[in-house]
Amino acid sequence: MCRWLAYTGSPLRLHSLLFEAQNSLINQSLACQRGSVATNGDGFGVGWYGTQDKPGLYRDIRPAWNDDNLRSLAEQIEARLFFAHVRASTGTPTTRQNCHPFRHGNWLFMHNGRIGGYDKVRRDLEFRIAPHLYNDRIGTTDSEIIFLLLLGNGLLTDPARAYRQTIAEIESAMQANGVTEPLRFTACATDGQTLHAIRYSSDNSAPTLFYAQGQEVQVDNGACNFPCGTGAVLILSEPLDRDDACWNEVPEGYFLTASAHQAVLEPVLGVERISAVA
């Protein structure tokens, strides 16, 4: 499927996480360690927040490892919050409009996974997109549909409720169309202040998702260090190095809501809220 990461904290060069870490996102685009497919070469994208409310966005259809412009931009851009994504298509075309992250106003969204039987439910789900958002449907992916459904279901005011309602709509459409394949995904949305991530599946086999937090992120000779304290949170599809002490797995069926100074886990199908491990 895909690999992605989301960072919030003190300004950090994109290059450190995309290129410098032992298992950097660029290395994952060539040979990921924990994905259902090894290569994620069907396009890429980065989104970041600078001095404007609206995030910057750079996406292209070439493999991330083969884009000199990405490397050059990543060397220069420092951001307090950024997304990065490498894509492995689940069947839709490799076009710039289908590359993540997706942007709407000051919000960004990215996704890994798939809606089971997407070809059978796509029409029904597109009809569920709110009329005022339908013209924002410029690609063909299930990822973009999920984002637009989230926006229509109240993402801007109550992200957890929006995720729950969107999952219910998707699973209802799958059931109505006789789909037996599962819904599996991880995703992250942000307004430039808070990360709203989720790991969910209908068959307890969601894609992997991890997080780490500390005063800051340091990358030294490929290893990632998170000095004790608060100030930075990193959420990602798989660890950037082999030091298991740094990384915490997001449990199946949980939200992870994070700012630079706090990360909170909450069950998708429950009300318990717990502070994430420091």
JOTAPE-V460039 format. One record per pair of residues at least 12 apart in sequence whose C-alpha atoms are under 7 Angstrom apart, sorted by the first residue. I is the first residue (numbers start at 1). J is the second residue. D is the distance in Angstrom with one decimal. If there is no record, write none. Layout:
I,J,D
I,J,D
This chain:
1,35,6.7
1,36,6.2
1,37,6.2
1,87,6.9
1,88,4.7
1,89,6.4
1,90,6.6
1,112,6.3
1,113,6.0
2,40,6.0
2,86,5.8
2,87,4.7
2,88,5.0
2,112,5.2
3,85,5.9
3,86,5.4
3,87,6.8
3,112,6.8
3,237,5.5
4,84,5.6
4,85,4.3
4,86,6.3
4,236,5.7
4,237,5.6
5,83,5.9
5,84,5.4
5,85,6.6
5,235,5.6
5,236,4.1
5,237,6.5
6,82,5.8
6,83,4.6
6,84,6.6
6,234,5.8
6,235,5.2
6,236,6.2
7,81,5.4
7,82,5.4
7,83,6.6
7,233,5.9
7,234,4.6
7,235,6.5
8,80,5.6
8,81,4.3
8,82,6.8
8,232,5.6
8,233,5.5
8,234,6.6
8,259,6.6
8,260,5.3
9,80,5.2
9,81,6.5
9,216,7.0
9,231,5.5
9,232,4.0
9,233,6.4
9,260,4.7
10,80,5.2
10,231,6.9
10,232,6.7
11,78,5.5
11,79,4.6
11,80,4.1
12,78,4.9
12,79,5.5
12,80,6.3
13,74,6.6
13,75,6.5
13,76,6.9
13,77,5.6
13,78,4.2
13,79,6.5
14,74,4.8
14,75,6.8
14,77,6.2
14,78,6.3
15,74,4.5
15,75,5.1
16,219,6.5
20,222,5.8
21,219,6.3
21,222,4.1
21,223,6.0
21,224,6.8
21,240,5.9
21,241,6.7
22,222,4.2
22,223,6.1
22,240,6.0
22,241,5.2
23,240,4.4
23,241,5.3
24,240,5.5
26,64,6.3
26,65,5.7
29,41,6.0
29,64,6.7
29,86,6.0
34,238,6.5
40,86,5.8
40,87,5.1
40,88,4.4
41,63,4.4
41,64,6.7
41,86,6.9
41,87,6.1
41,88,6.0
42,61,6.2
42,62,6.6
42,63,6.0
42,87,5.1
42,88,5.2
42,89,6.1
42,94,5.8
43,60,5.6
43,61,3.9
43,62,5.1
43,63,5.2
43,64,6.6
43,86,6.2
43,87,5.4
43,94,6.8
43,99,6.0
44,59,5.7
44,60,5.8
44,61,6.5
44,63,6.8
44,64,5.7
44,85,5.5
44,86,4.4
44,87,5.7
44,99,5.9
44,100,6.5
45,58,5.5
45,59,4.1
45,60,6.5
45,84,5.8
45,85,5.3
45,86,6.7
45,99,6.3
45,100,5.4
45,101,6.0
46,58,5.4
46,59,6.5
46,83,5.5
46,84,4.4
46,85,6.4
46,101,6.6
47,82,5.6
47,83,5.1
47,84,6.5
47,101,6.4
48,79,6.3
48,81,6.0
48,82,4.2
48,83,6.3
49,79,6.1
49,80,6.8
49,81,5.8
49,82,6.4
49,192,6.4
50,79,6.1
53,106,5.9
54,105,6.2
54,106,4.5
55,106,6.2
59,96,6.2
59,99,6.3
60,96,5.3
61,94,6.2
61,95,5.8
61,96,5.6
64,86,6.8
81,192,6.7
85,100,6.1
85,101,6.8
87,99,6.9
92,140,6.5
92,141,6.1
97,138,6.4
97,139,5.0
98,139,5.2
98,140,6.5
98,141,6.1
106,191,5.7
106,192,6.8
107,189,7.0
107,190,5.5
107,191,4.5
107,192,6.8
108,189,5.6
108,190,5.4
108,191,6.7
109,147,6.6
109,188,5.7
109,189,4.3
109,190,6.7
110,187,5.6
110,188,5.6
110,189,6.7
111,143,6.0
111,185,6.9
111,186,5.8
111,187,4.2
111,188,6.6
112,185,5.4
112,186,5.2
112,187,6.2
113,184,5.4
113,185,4.1
113,186,6.5
113,207,6.9
114,142,6.9
114,183,6.2
114,184,5.7
114,185,6.2
115,142,6.7
115,183,4.8
115,184,6.6
116,179,6.9
116,181,4.6
116,182,5.0
116,183,5.3
117,179,5.7
117,181,6.2
120,177,6.7
121,173,6.1
121,174,6.2
121,177,6.7
124,173,6.7
126,145,6.8
129,148,6.3
129,149,5.6
129,152,6.8
130,152,5.6
133,148,6.7
149,166,6.1
150,162,5.3
150,163,6.2
150,166,6.0
153,165,6.7
153,166,6.9
159,196,7.0
164,268,6.9
182,202,5.6
182,203,6.2
183,201,5.3
183,202,5.4
184,200,6.1
184,201,4.2
184,202,6.6
184,205,7.0
184,206,5.1
184,207,6.8
185,199,6.2
185,200,5.6
185,201,6.2
185,206,5.8
185,207,6.1
186,198,5.4
186,199,4.5
186,200,6.3
186,207,6.4
187,199,6.9
193,259,6.7
194,258,5.7
194,259,4.9
195,257,5.6
195,258,5.0
195,259,6.3
196,256,6.1
196,257,4.7
196,258,6.7
197,255,5.7
197,256,5.0
197,257,6.2
198,254,5.9
198,255,4.4
198,256,6.1
199,252,5.8
199,253,5.6
199,254,5.7
199,255,6.6
200,252,5.9
200,253,4.6
200,254,6.8
201,253,7.0
204,252,6.7
206,252,6.6
208,237,5.7
208,238,6.7
209,236,5.8
209,237,4.6
209,238,6.2
209,249,6.0
209,250,5.5
210,235,5.8
210,236,5.4
210,237,6.1
210,238,6.1
210,239,6.9
210,247,6.3
210,248,5.4
210,249,4.3
210,250,5.3
211,234,5.4
211,235,4.3
211,236,6.2
211,247,5.8
211,248,5.3
211,249,6.5
211,250,7.0
212,233,5.8
212,234,5.3
212,235,6.7
212,246,6.1
212,247,5.2
212,248,6.2
213,226,6.3
213,230,6.8
213,232,5.5
213,233,4.4
213,234,6.3
213,278,6.0
214,226,4.7
214,227,5.3
214,228,5.1
214,229,4.9
214,230,4.8
214,231,6.0
214,232,5.5
214,233,6.8
214,278,6.8
215,227,5.4
215,228,6.0
215,229,4.8
215,230,4.5
215,231,4.4
215,232,5.7
216,231,5.9
216,232,5.0
217,232,6.8
223,241,5.8
224,241,6.6
230,260,7.0
230,261,4.9
231,260,4.8
231,261,4.8
232,260,4.6
232,261,6.5
233,258,7.0
233,260,5.6
253,267,6.0
253,268,5.5
254,266,5.5
254,267,4.3
254,268,5.1
255,267,6.1
255,268,6.1
263,275,6.1
263,276,5.3
264,276,5.1
